[in-house]
Amino acid sequence: MKKKEEETSNRPDNTAFTQQRLPAWQPMLSAGIVIPGFVVIGLAFIGVGVALFVTSQSIQVLERDYTAGDESSDHNCSLCVNEASCLCAVHFTLVQQFEGPVFFYYGLSNYFQNHRKYGVSRDDYQLSGDTSYFTDPQDYCVPYQYDSKNRPIVPCGSVANSIFNDTFKLYQIVGGQRKQVPFDGKGISWWTDYNLKYRNPSLVDGSLAKAFNGTVKPVNWPRAVYELDTSDASNNGFLNQDFLVWMRRAALPDFRKLYRRITEGEYEKGLPVGNYSLEINYNYPVRGFGGRKKVFFSNVTWMGGKNQFLGIAYLVIGSLCIFMSLVMLIVYAKYRFPDEDS
Amino acid sequence: MRARMSHLIPACAGEENWVDSRTVYIGHKEPPPGAEAYIPQRFPDNRIVSSKYTFWNFIPKNLFEQFRRIANFYFLIIFLVQLIIDTPTSPITSGLPLFFVITVTAIKQGYEDWLRHKADNAINQCPVHVIQHGNVVRKQSRKLRVGDIVRVKEDESFPCDLILLSTSRDDGTCFVTTASLDGESSHKTYYAVQDTKAFNTEEAIDTIHATIECEQPQPDLYKFVGRINIYLARDEPVARPLGSENLLLRGATLKNTEYIYAVAIYTGMETKMALNYQSKSQKRSAVEKSMNSYLIVYLCILIGKALINTILKYVWQANPNRDEPWYNQRTESERQRHILIRAFTDFLAFMVLFNYIIPVSMYVTVEMQKFLGSYFITWDDDMFDEELDTGALVNTSDLNEELGQVEYVFTDKTGTLTENNMEFIECCVDGHVYVPHAICNGQVMAAAAGIDMIDSSPDAESREHEELFFRAVCLCHTVQVKEEETVDGIKRGIHQGKATSFYISSSPDEVALVEGMKRLGFTYLRLKDSHMEILNREDEIERFELLEVLNFDSVRRRMSVIVRSNTGEYYLFCKGADSAIFPRIVSGKVDQVRARVEHNAVEGLRTLCVAYKKLSHIEYEEVCHLLNSAKLALQDRDKKLSEAYDTIERDFILLGATAVEDRLQDKAADTIESLHKAGMKVWVLTGDKMETATATCYASKLFRRSTQILELTTKRTEEQSLHDVLHDLSHTVLHHHGSMIRDTFSGLSNEFQDYGLIIDGATLSAVLKPAPEGGGGASGGNYKEIFLEICRNCSAVLCCRMAPLQKAQIVKLIKASKEHPITLAVGDGANDVSMILEAHVGIGIMGKEGRQAARNSDYAIPKFKHLKKMLLVHGHYYYIRIAELVQYFFYKNVCFIFPQFLYQFFCGFSQQPLYDTAYLTLYNISFTSLPILLYSLIEQHINMDILKKDPSLYRDIAKNSLLRWPIFIYWTFLGVFDAVVFFFGAFFLFDNTTFTSNGQLMTTNTQMMFGNWTFGTLVFTVLVFTVTLKLALDTHYWTWINHFVIWGSLLFYVIFSLLWGGIIWPFLNYQRMYYVFMQMLSSGPAWLSIILLIMVSLLPDVVKKVLCRALWPTTTERIQVSAAGSTLHSPQGPYRGKRIICFCFFSQPVLLSKTEKRANRAFSPDSFSVQNREKGK
């Protein structure tokens, strides 16, 4: 036997890592941690749930369906049976102050804004003001890429084409007199959409309309995009708030979109008790696909709009945690491991 | 190896084993006219190509290879479908991961191939010396051609397969070491043909005129047949046989010989070494098989989902207003498309949408896990052997987890259980026993003083026998002497017992015998000029001419030499196993010797019998004739040789027997005991005789004193018919088995009888023989079944007298039995190769008998004792890790894809993806890939010392228990549940409520609406967190790496999302994710719902774990609890903090001393027995 003094070259490194002996924390999902953990979580959840529930309860919501074709004492929109442009009104009475700020929404149901073909039918380059896409919209926009005379549509695509075009005016009936409640349409879309993502094309000769030369308006639109709000240049073109709100596709077939806020004048604190009339310029057809149209008034809290679900879910899960911890406790007390008795 | 074995079986030899032959013209010289037609043949040049690819074909060939894998092909198809049809997701989502996987693999393979190219070039360009027209010419190795005469100098290796023509030594021999081929470092002697050995100068060799006929190349290293025709003058050519002793293999190295001349016969890729490059058969692990069946289930789920959605889509669209509402009209071309085409396109689109359910990255991760994980085996310091200076070797990493699934262990005895370090113990001549004194510091005893005659009764005859016996043992072997330069040197060296020269042989028994003889006064000096020289007791050199060697083989189990003494007498000495010798004895004191042999065998010694016969000159001529005609045969040479041997080796006179001890390996008994406790059945398969093997088995605790031994041996079957014996045994076993079940209830199961079976090779072949035709079918054919039934109830089985092929047969038999158990074979020698290849896992011991076993094995370990850690620790860990890996991968993809499926019900079955493209693409390759990979590399659910101490833990994972269908279904349901929670959680938040952000971050008091991408992002965020935290809950071993990777990948997700949504990416033609993630985070309810949903998804799994742990704990969980939770019930222990006991034996021993004590107590023998009893049910 030779002496083994020289370092053996083949010997692997004897480090904690190679020997799989790294120091480690070895937690265990044993009843001892889990049961108290569940209790703590359960209590916390119940606490949050109560807070959410109470907050949610304090939110007032007023909802009216105004779909044409239904007979209703609330509204006379049954007039607009053929869903062509027509005027109707929804009447309602507030018996209690509607705390402000009040948000006004329109809602559509059975409307598949999340349909894939529908959703991709848009051209984000156009909407970011890239005029090279004005003459040549992307193919995604079919079937609203070019009109029948092969002129490019701006904004192209199904999404833009189908913009919601009912308009609303709210009046408070004070002593038989109609008094218009001012709507605030500013800042109802995402700040980033308005300020960064969507851009109007640069003005040509100081005119927005000229920038759209050679293009046509979407098929269903009564006006071109540069005529959406001629009174306010910052709300015109692609930056029109209603347009922006519409372009953000809803996740589910029943959805609401913000229309206006009531934040001004004497209604800043909310809608006072009284009778109201909501005048609707009924343009948008929904009966063809079995859809419904609704309007909502709601106020918000720190947790957003009315959302019973979250509070209830927290309460249920919280109680379930407590319940499970009890079950586990019983099971554990009864069937603890024999070798732990000592 | 297997090819070689098959030649040992007679009857299979066909008429024409040697159809194809080649003729080699030495020095490219035509044979003299008239001898035979000169047909120049074309052979490949000597270029070695181990590389797979060339620069040009790398890309197409590599791609082809990669897409032959089913998973890659599947993703390619998905990718192509995405390119062709209008699909919901961009082709990038599947193209990028596929590209990633393919590229990584291609780079790896390309790099490996580049290394091979480099190595090839180095080999192909190294110079060789070729004789042309009497001059030595330097050539590049690759330019060497068949027929070239090559000169090789000492310590050079052979450039191709060569036939030795002549050497610098007068006797035409040369020494070669084949260490690089089979690992045997001993020097082997090769011989030049007698008629050419004189041509040993450059000029002379050029004049040689001969042709060689030989078989076409075949991969068996040890088999070669050929014939050389030498044209001398104008006479008839002289034909000489060529065998493997003339063939110098490429890769071997010339030693102790100044130079040789040889002719190239096989070149380049036709050399035997190159033919042996061919990869071994692929073994697949049980885990991989379950993985594939899961994959099929998921494929069915995928197709099912796509079908359901397609059908529902068309049902739903039956209403034309839904089909095409005014706001979402189709193009004209779409309208005109046939409905079937539309439906089919939709089906494909759904397939594409859901294709992520089959995880593309799983194969990559599994492969990485196996490859990287196997390093822990090679790195393991506990499996490092100082003496051999090597640790464990991993030849294939595909089977890591199979090490945790072993049910049957088949082990070789010699060299595996035992040291294979032979020591001569005694010899017995005619019943007189001779025991050499222990060697005192290597000093040689004075001649006769070294012998203790136990009962000495020297009369003339026994005196003569004694002398003959010693000479026989000295002569009948193939031992070489590692030479010194001068005769004096050898003489002095051996004489003085110094390490200046020593014996080398491929068989350690022979070395032990020759050394034993040295101690008894007869020293074998060397083989010189065909003469063996012996230094006898009187310090005289006796010379015997070595005429023939009838080599040892494992079928005959004996070897013989024929020598001529100085006095001109011919002797045939034979030594071999007692069973091989006794039937061939005609006289001698058989009974005394047999008694001694049996006595020694019971002691566990290896015995050999020695016999001789004298030959007359005429008899010798006959023998020569017989051998030569057999050797010259080109067809069935092996068969003819063994027939010749059989004729020659008979009518012996018995001389005596030898006994050699082979010590048990270190901790062999402990290892076997652990394997038993781990629920493995250990079988010892040995070629040794029954008594020796039984003794070893008792020593190694394979059989305990309490074990009832069942014998199924020739001895018994001679008395009774095999049929009766089998039925008897099965009755005993089964009857008892029945009563044992009863005992379990009465609580006496501790004392149940365990059985050990001993079977020998002959009986085994009788059992395995197919039923004789018409012989009452039922009785004959069922032997195998009955035998298996008996084996199943025996904890240990010893198979002795096994031929190598029988070992493989046994393994195969068990493998194919109805439970399909996982088998492991461990052995060290060439005779174990067949069973190593046959078993699910083959383990080679790097032993003394060369490295063949280690080379052919899946894993090689230095010592048998390392098997314990290999199986109980590494195998266990790898199994746990990979099982979690597989289940988790499927789980996380169900979680991932099922919400998309649900979403289809709410988006008009329009294949709208729920998640953004980036999320779809990166989910599997970056957000959730690293934590599971790391988990599967370093998870340790139990400390490794506990695993080693408590082998019964191994039973917890037996039978692929973590990948059974119920568990798979549990995981899948958990995935579905989580997916439902994610989706409907988000759904109820969005639906019918004004779920909005209050936008405090952006402007004051805005209520901004959330769109579909926010919805998807919310689901995805919950998904990524849940899936990662689920893994965190399953992790029992949190090193800093785990912390880093788990929290790191969550952080990465958040950072990525912020970045992805924070910039208007110019290369995207949509900006749908712009600020979505930030807007979501600015909403209070989003935070609350993310927390809620994560909790809800994780709760059931936690509850299930805790309840199962309390109600039906596995042994593993008990140990975990007793190890970690020992302070759980201490009355004053407050909850929080201290509950989580960080116990780690190695890093913080001081901190944990209290825990440790508790843990140790849990492992006291008492608690073991309790556990075992309960497991016994």
Interface residues (C-beta under 8 A of the other chain):
Chain A: K4 T8 S9 N10 R11 P12 D13 N14 A16 T18 Q19 Q20 R21 L22 P23 A24 W25 Q26 P27 M28 L29 S30 A31 G32 I33 V34 I35 P36 I41 F45 V48 L52 V61 P101 F103 Y105 Y111 F112 Q113 N114 H115 R116 K117 Y118 G119 V120 S121 R122 D123 D124 Y125 S128 Q138 Y140 V142 P143 S158 N161 S162 G187 I188 S189 W190 W191 T192 D193 L196 K197 V245 R248 R249 A250 A251 L252 P253 D254 F255 R256 K257 L258 R261 T263 P285 G288 F289 G290 F296 S298 V300 W302 M303 G304 G305 K306 N307 Q308 F309 L310 A313 Y314 I317 L320 C321 M324 V327 M328 V331 Y332 Y335 R336 F337 P338 D339 E340
Chain B: P88 N319 N321 R322 P325 W326 Y327 N328 Q329 R330 T331 E332 Y375 F376 T378 W379 D380 D381 D382 F384 E386 D389 T390 G391 Y877 F906 C907 G908 S910 Q911 Q912 P913 I938 Q940 N943 M944 G985 F987 F988 L989 F990 D991 N992 T993 T994 F995 T996 S997 N998 G999 M1002 T1003 N1005 T1006 Q1007 M1008 M1009 F1010 G1011 N1012 W1013 T1014 F1015 G1016 L1033 H1036 Y1037 W1038 T1039 W1040 I1041 N1042 I1064 N1069 Y1070 Q1071 R1072 Y1074 Y1075 Q1079 S1083 G1084 P1085 L1088 S1089 L1092 M1095 V1096 L1099 V1102 V1103 K1105 V1106 L1107 R1109 A1110 L1111 P1113 R1118 Q1120 V1121 S1122 A1124 G1125 L1128 H1129 Y1135 R1136 R1139 I1140 I1141 C1142 F1143 C1144 F1146 S1147 Q1148 A1162 S1167 V1170
